[in-house]
């Protein structure tokens, strides 16, 4: 009992916080109550219809017999034969008895129970008395026994306006009650199934509300995280710029010892890496919050790439790599894109190819495929496995092995690149084989 009340209080508190649960529980109670009411109505209507059917059927039989049996025209054997046939044709009739009016009272003239023939009945029930006083109608009463319900029906027998006797019929409703009980059991089974289903829906709805609440909390936390990252990134840009400025001042100083200049160069390299991280974090925040702005214009891609490649020629030469550019009969050399975002995309992709290629070449190829302009960046670098390629566009994912352990990066570049490409209406895909190289394909709708 000690654990019951806290649980009940928790349930009430939970329902107060989530009105949807109250309405779900209300619907469950209404369905249950409606089912019980309808079931009771069905049982009442079925029993009432059953009783009416009994009265109508027995009444019609007794109406016919009241015209047939006068005790003067028909011998007893014929009446016995009628009783036998009626009981055979109507298995629910347990007893059929004809009483003849004599001076000493009602005498059993013929009966399905032969032992009663000749029995004198001096005291009769109220229902039988009503039947004797009314020659036009049958009167029925219910007899409740331990095993079954019985219906006893009486009808007056008249000849030439005078009462000559009484017919009594006793009928069982056990078969009809059995069928009703079977239907009740089926109804209870269906009710239990429906109730279980409704409760299942209730608890499932409760779980869904839990998930919704958790989702709202996660959204709040995620928003706070994004706001913090955005704020922190903005605040970091100013001191980073200051650090880099002083670092360059020391490096370029004529009176600064060479040892200090080396320290300054390392500071500058680290500050640049931190600046890249800050910029990536800002881009992630802008993209996720829908604050990334695009200024779309027509760009002649061959000329655009030719202006970017010289920035990477010295880096490629330092690693002994060839940096190549090819065009394959372009019919649609222009695309609609944001110039700064396209430069960021190409710098990231070309830079990655040079970064992960130890020997051979990095090639940028432009070609048209079904009215689309494809920018393919191919390299002869370390490549990657299929499993690594599946996770390549996830945030903070980096390929980790012996060949990449010395390569610096945030794991955000390709995620940002993919988002920028798709938001400008393009697509990106990657093909790669470990130890052979990687092909990165970026496509946009081309224009003449």
Secondary structure, DSSP 8 states (H G I E B T S, - for coil): -HHHHHHHHHHHHHHHH-HHHHHHHHHHHHHHHHHHHHHHHHHHHHHHHHHHHHHHHHHHHHHHHHHH--SSSS-HHHHHHHHHHHHHH-TTEEEEEEEEEETTEEEEEEESSGGGTT-EE-S--HHHHHHHH-SS-EEEEEEE-SS-EEEEEEEEEEETTEEEEEEEEEEE-HHHHHHHHHHHHHHHHHHHHHHHHHHHHHHHHHHHHHHHHHHHHHHHHHHHHHHHHHHHHHHHHHHHHHHHHHHHHHHH-SSS-HHHHHHHHHHHHHHHHHHHHHHHHHHHHHHHTT-----EEEEEHHHHHHHHHHHHHHHHHHTT-EEEEEEE--S--EEEEEHHHHHHHHHHHHHHHHHT--SSEEEEEEEEETTEEEEEEEE-S----HHHHHTTTSTT----STTTTT----S-HHHHHHHHHHHTT-EEEEEEETTTEEEEEEEEE-B-
